[in-house]
Amino acid sequence: MTSILVTLAAVCGVAVVAVCVWHAISSARTPQGAVAWAVFLISSPWLAMPVYLVIGRRKLQDYRAAWRQSHGAITGFRLCQAAVDPAPPKQATLVALERIGGLPFIGGNTVRLLVNGDETFDAICEAIDRAQDTICIQFYIIRNDGLGRRVATHLIRAAERGVCVRVMYDGVGSQKLPEAWPQRLRTAGVKVLNPDQSRGPTSRLEINFRNHRKTVIVDEKTAFVGGHNIGDEYLGLDPHFGHWRDTHLEFHGPIAMQAQTVFAEDWHWACGETLETSLEWKADPENIATAETTAALVPTGPGDPLDSGSLMFFAAITAATERVWIASPYFVPDTDILSALTAAALAGKDVRLLLPSIIDHYLPWVAAHAYFDEIRAAGVKVYRYQGGFMHQKVILIDNDLSAVGTANLDNRSFRLNFESMVFVADKDFASAVERMLAADLDNCEEVTRALDEQPPVIRYGAPLARLWAPIL
């Protein structure tokens, strides 16, 4: 009997390995990736199988069916937005970004840069205090610290005056959040999703797929998207990081409805509840005179049939005729983005990368050094921010297209995280972004040392860390 059980276990093990190998071969982006996984699975199956089940998948297949239900539940919402402002023919780049994110570029918006945490959360809390009907909040990280309790207090006050408040957060990013924080809100009538009881990347069970979005929508009219999470370090109160350099956007108009659309899809997918929406954006009389900005929200994630995160960056970079400036806390590009940056620089375009000098996650920080020599040889200028920790995610293309949001310049944002970037097609706003990034560059030092001139821990560590690029 024992021998039979052993034989059955061996046969089952071989079958599972075979399934994993086939899945790796059929779904890997590159032949090299397929070969690497196949060799690992065959040579060390008992180690490789659990690793592959956690980090080997690139797409959330089960997400697609659930997302179709969510998407179908608010199809009218999306169609209504497309009819808000029938736009004239668009540049090819804007068309590509529309097709990547599934949402149109629409005029009639006002957009405001929020630089750093105090300005961001003052604006968010003021908007919460003005709310009359609904508040929807989604963050990757929420902490039960001073800022976390401050935001909770404003949300509770809103709920007490009859506003419908919904809160969701990522189970991995907020794994240290104690139950006391959501329970305090639930007691006041706020609807807070429990990540452990939700589907998809809000759950701790999907640790390699994460909802990295950071969004606040008030009354479907005012919305915020950007790099800040809810934690004291985002106000510069962490002694290790010091000043926290980050950027958020506040926007009013049709793109606030687009943010509501994405939240509604995430919420419906996570808990099955279909959110009722007005399906009609009405201009705020106070903003009519200035609401002229054309913009679109570009949501990306592993549930998309294409690698939408990578395509978004690729479309933006290759559209440039004069300039590509990108600020990101991480630089772990794939081959396509590396080639796009290199080609842009070789064509004589002003290509600059703004990266932090302070380390928050060691592996991606070290891995970035493995790419610097190649892109610098082509003419890309790499800068390290010296004024604290830089966490902003900002893109500036030429003099008329810019973006602020949650996506980093790394493989995790390209393929594994759910992200949101607001693209603004407006020269005045691009000028404001240019001034902001120029001020940041004044606090930067250019990277000039080659990899073989770096300390040994970087010189030898960077090539090794680069091996983990697909999940960094």
Long-range contacts (C-beta under 8 A, 24 or more apart in sequence): 13-45, 13-46, 16-49, 17-41, 17-42, 17-45, 17-49, 20-48, 20-49, 20-52, 20-53, 20-56, 23-56, 24-52, 24-56, 27-57, 27-58, 27-59, 28-58, 29-58, 29-307, 29-334, 30-335, 33-470, 54-207, 54-208, 55-208, 55-471, 57-208, 57-209, 58-302, 58-415, 58-416, 59-302, 59-303, 60-200, 60-201, 60-206, 60-209, 60-301, 60-302, 60-303, 62-199, 63-199, 63-200, 63-269, 63-302, 63-303, 64-303, 64-305, 66-199, 66-200, 66-269, 67-265, 67-269, 67-303, 69-268, 69-269, 70-264, 70-265, 70-266, 70-268, 70-269, 71-265, 73-264, 73-268, 73-274, 74-261, 74-264, 74-265, 74-268, 74-274, 74-275, 74-277, 76-279, 77-257, 77-260, 77-261, 77-264, 77-277, 77-279, 78-102, 78-103, 78-261, 80-279, 80-280, 80-281, 81-106, 81-254, 81-257, 81-258, 81-261, 81-281, 84-108, 84-254, 84-257, 84-281, 85-254, 87-294, 91-319, 91-425, 92-319, 93-315, 93-316, 93-319, 93-397, 93-401, 94-296, 94-423, 94-425, 96-311, 96-315, 97-296, 97-298, 97-312, 97-315, 97-316, 97-423, 98-296, 100-298, 100-300, 100-306, 100-308, 100-311, 100-312, 100-315, 101-296, 101-297, 101-298, 101-299, 101-300, 101-308, 101-312, 102-299, 103-258, 103-261, 103-296, 103-297, 103-298, 103-299, 104-296, 105-294, 105-295, 105-296, 105-423, 105-425, 106-253, 106-254, 106-255, 106-258, 106-294, 106-295, 106-296, 107-254, 107-291, 107-292, 107-293, 107-294, 108-253, 108-254, 108-283, 108-291, 108-292, 108-293, 109-251, 109-252, 109-253, 109-254, 109-255, 109-256, 109-291, 109-292, 109-293, 109-294, 109-295, 110-251, 110-252, 110-253, 110-287, 110-290, 110-291, 110-293, 111-249, 111-250, 111-251, 111-255, 111-293, 111-295, 111-422, 111-424, 111-426, 111-429, 112-249, 112-250, 112-251, 113-247, 113-249, 113-404, 113-429, 113-432, 113-433, 113-436, 114-224, 114-226, 114-247, 114-248, 114-249, 114-250, 115-247, 115-436, 116-236, 116-244, 116-245, 116-246, 116-247, 117-147, 117-228, 117-234, 117-235, 117-236, 117-244, 117-246, 118-235, 119-248, 120-224, 120-226, 120-228, 120-234, 120-246, 120-248, 121-147, 121-150, 121-151, 121-228, 121-234, 121-235, 123-224, 123-248, 123-250, 124-151, 124-216, 124-224, 125-150, 125-151, 125-154, 127-216, 127-218, 127-222, 127-224, 127-250, 128-154, 128-155, 128-158, 128-216, 128-218, 129-154, 129-157, 129-158, 130-218, 131-158, 131-163, 131-218, 131-219, 132-163, 132-219, 133-163, 133-164, 133-219, 133-220, 134-163, 134-164, 134-165, 134-166, 134-217, 134-218, 134-219, 134-220, 135-163, 135-164, 135-165, 135-166, 135-216, 135-217, 135-218, 135-219, 136-166, 136-215, 136-216, 136-217, 136-260, 136-263, 136-267, 136-275, 137-165, 137-166, 137-167, 137-168, 137-215, 137-216, 137-217, 138-167, 138-168, 138-169, 138-211, 138-213, 138-214, 138-215, 138-216, 138-263, 138-266, 139-169, 139-170, 139-173, 139-174, 139-213, 139-214, 139-215, 139-229, 139-230, 140-169, 140-170, 140-173, 140-174, 140-210, 140-211, 140-212, 140-213, 140-214, 140-229, 140-406, 141-169, 141-170, 141-173, 141-174, 141-229, 141-230, 141-231, 142-169, 142-174, 142-177, 142-181, 142-229, 142-230, 142-231, 143-174, 143-176, 143-177, 143-229, 143-230, 143-231, 143-232, 144-177, 144-178, 144-180, 144-181, 145-231, 145-232, 146-232, 146-237, 147-230, 147-231, 147-232, 147-234, 147-235, 148-177, 148-181, 148-230, 148-231, 149-181, 151-230, 152-181, 152-184, 152-185, 155-185, 155-188, 155-190, 156-184, 156-185, 156-188, 156-190, 159-185, 159-188, 159-189, 159-190, 160-188, 160-189, 164-191, 165-189, 165-190, 165-191, 166-190, 166-191, 166-192, 166-193, 166-267, 166-275, 167-191, 167-192, 167-193, 168-192, 168-193, 168-198, 168-202, 168-211, 168-266, 168-267, 168-270, 169-193, 169-195, 169-202, 170-195, 170-201, 170-202, 170-210, 170-211, 170-212, 171-195, 171-196, 171-198, 171-202, 171-203, 171-204, 171-205, 172-201, 172-204, 172-207, 172-210, 173-210, 173-212, 173-229, 175-204, 193-267, 193-270, 193-271, 198-270, 198-271, 199-269, 199-270, 199-271, 200-269, 200-270, 201-302, 201-417, 201-418, 202-266, 202-270, 208-416, 208-471, 209-302, 209-416, 209-417, 209-418, 210-412, 210-416, 210-417, 210-418, 211-266, 211-417, 211-418, 212-406, 212-407, 212-413, 212-417, 212-418, 212-419, 213-262, 213-266, 213-299, 213-406, 213-418, 213-419, 213-420, 214-248, 214-406, 214-420, 215-259, 215-262, 215-263, 215-420, 217-256, 217-259, 217-260, 217-263, 220-256, 220-257, 220-260, 220-277, 220-278, 220-281, 221-252, 221-256, 221-281, 221-282, 221-284, 222-250, 222-251, 222-252, 222-256, 223-250, 223-251, 223-252, 223-255, 223-256, 223-259, 223-260, 224-248, 224-249, 224-250, 224-251, 225-249, 225-251, 225-259, 225-297, 225-404, 225-405, 225-406, 225-420, 225-421, 225-422, 226-392, 226-393, 226-404, 226-405, 226-406, 227-391, 227-392, 227-393, 227-404, 227-405, 227-406, 228-391, 234-391, 236-388, 240-358, 241-358, 241-360, 241-388, 241-389, 242-358, 242-388, 242-389, 243-387, 243-388, 243-389, 244-388, 244-389, 244-391, 245-385, 245-387, 245-388, 245-389, 245-390, 245-391, 245-392, 245-440, 246-390, 246-391, 246-392, 247-327, 247-392, 247-393, 247-394, 247-404, 247-436, 248-404, 249-404, 249-405, 249-422, 251-295, 251-422, 252-284, 252-287, 252-291, 253-281, 253-283, 253-287, 253-291, 253-293, 253-295, 254-281, 255-295, 255-296, 255-297, 255-422, 256-281, 257-281, 258-296, 258-297, 259-297, 259-420, 261-297, 262-297, 262-299, 262-420, 266-418, 293-424, 293-426, 293-429, 294-424, 294-425, 294-426, 295-422, 295-423, 295-424, 295-425, 295-426, 296-422, 296-423, 297-420, 297-421, 297-422, 297-423, 298-403, 298-405, 298-420, 298-421, 298-422, 298-423, 299-418, 299-419, 299-420, 300-407, 300-413, 300-418, 300-419, 300-420, 300-421, 301-417, 301-418, 301-419, 302-415, 302-416, 302-417, 302-418, 303-418, 307-414, 307-415, 309-407, 309-413, 309-414, 309-415, 309-417, 309-419, 310-334, 310-336, 310-337, 310-414, 310-415, 312-407, 312-421, 313-337, 313-340, 313-395, 313-407, 313-409, 313-414, 314-340, 316-395, 316-397, 316-401, 316-403, 316-423, 317-341, 317-344, 317-397, 318-343, 318-344, 319-397, 319-398, 319-401, 320-344, 320-349, 320-397, 320-398, 321-349, 321-398, 322-349, 322-350, 322-398, 322-399, 323-349, 323-350, 323-351, 323-396, 323-397, 323-398, 323-399, 324-349, 324-350, 324-351, 324-352, 324-395, 324-396, 324-397, 325-350, 325-351, 325-352, 325-354, 325-394, 325-395, 325-396, 325-434, 325-437, 326-352, 326-353, 326-354, 326-394, 326-395, 326-396, 326-409, 327-353, 327-354, 327-355, 327-390, 327-392, 327-393, 327-394, 327-437, 327-440, 328-353, 328-354, 328-355, 328-392, 328-393, 328-394, 328-408, 328-409, 328-410, 329-355, 329-356, 329-360, 329-389, 329-390, 329-391, 329-392, 329-393, 329-408, 330-355, 330-361, 330-364, 330-365, 330-368, 330-408, 330-409, 330-410, 330-412, 330-472, 331-355, 331-364, 331-368, 331-371, 331-409, 331-410, 332-364, 332-367, 332-368, 332-371, 332-409, 332-410, 332-411, 332-412, 332-466, 332-469, 332-472, 333-371, 333-409, 333-410, 333-411, 334-411, 334-414, 334-469, 337-409, 337-414, 338-371, 338-374, 338-375, 341-375, 341-378, 341-380, 342-374, 342-375, 342-378, 342-380, 343-378, 345-375, 345-378, 345-379, 345-380, 346-378, 346-379, 348-379, 351-375, 351-379, 351-380, 351-381, 352-380, 352-381, 352-382, 352-383, 352-441, 353-380, 353-381, 353-382, 353-383, 353-409, 354-383, 354-385, 354-390, 354-437, 354-440, 354-441, 354-444, 355-382, 355-383, 355-384, 355-385, 355-390, 356-384, 356-385, 356-389, 356-390, 356-391, 357-384, 357-385, 357-386, 357-445, 358-388, 358-389, 360-389, 363-465, 363-468, 363-472, 364-410, 364-465, 364-472, 366-457, 366-458, 366-461, 366-462, 366-465, 367-462, 367-465, 367-466, 367-468, 367-469, 367-472, 368-462, 369-451, 369-454, 369-458, 369-462, 370-451, 370-462, 370-463, 370-465, 370-466, 371-466, 372-447, 372-451, 373-450, 373-451, 376-447, 381-446, 382-446, 382-447, 383-441, 383-444, 383-445, 383-446, 383-447, 384-444, 384-445, 384-446, 384-447, 385-440, 385-443, 385-444, 386-443, 386-444, 386-445, 387-440, 387-443, 390-440, 393-421, 394-433, 394-436, 394-437, 395-421, 396-430, 396-433, 396-434, 396-437, 398-430, 399-427, 399-430, 399-431, 399-434, 400-425, 400-426, 400-427, 400-430, 401-425, 401-430, 402-429, 402-430, 402-433, 404-433, 410-472, 411-469, 411-470, 411-471, 411-472, 412-471, 412-472, 416-471
